[in-house]
Amino acid sequence: MNKLRAMVADRAFDRQAALLLGPAAFNAGAFDLADVLVREAVDLLREGGRFGYLPRMLTVLGIVSAGWPTGTRRSRGGGGAKAGGGDR
């Protein structure tokens, strides 16, 4: 992850690589890096008219830009609704 951080800080990555590195950083929980890389990927896709892959990147960008997830994991125990207990 340190190498990726250095690459992003120095802008020492191929724009084409941002298509893979952006979602990879997102999946690894490096949302600050994902923000930079996915923005670059979105620009590249728009410039190239590659609209088939653009919705996925825009979705990831929207999630990262909105500040969710924050990188803090919620506990798995007891936070959900109980069976049959919907809105009444």
Secondary structure, DSSP 4 states (H G I P E B T S, - for coil): -HHHHHHHHHT-S-GGGHHHHHHHHHHHT-HHHHHHHHHHHHHHHHHHT--SSHHHHHHHHHHHHTT-S-SPPPP-SS-SPPTT----
